[in-house]
Amino acid sequence: MSSRRAALWLLTAAAVTVGAWAQFAPASFFSSFPAGRAWVAADGPYNEHLIRDVGGLNLALALLTAVAAVRLRPELTRLAAAATLVYTVPHLLYHVLHLEPYGLADAVANVVGLGSVVLVPVWLVLRPAPPARRVSSRTGHRGAAGEH
């Protein structure tokens, strides 16, 4: 599996995890995300509408990154990565500026976890695209070279 494809599947898995939990069990997501740590609950009162919106938006982002992982076209890979950054950069900045509710371990885990979901799409956006694949004049099919 190419490193681009693996990175896209990693982003897809992260978005599906957050999205499905928030969309289909919003109260549990609010009180227990991540893994019983209650990071969302530490930041204000429960709002089912807002939690479900976060779930739906993460599931939409997961769909885009999954299609990019399957297709593995440079422009689609960069689009999925850029869309992820539109969501994750402000999210990371918010949390970096609002770490007061957390103990040291949770604050560090929060920044590291959210930071990794920023670094992966940055890498996808900045990594040079592989050379275009040639189409055989005899068969009309693309060559075996792909993104790696």
Salt bridges, closest charged atoms under 4 A:
GLU48 OE2 - ARG52 NE 2.73
ASP53 OD2 - HIS49 NE2 3.01
ASP106 OD1 - ARG37 NH2 2.80
GLU147 OE1 - ARG4 NE 3.33
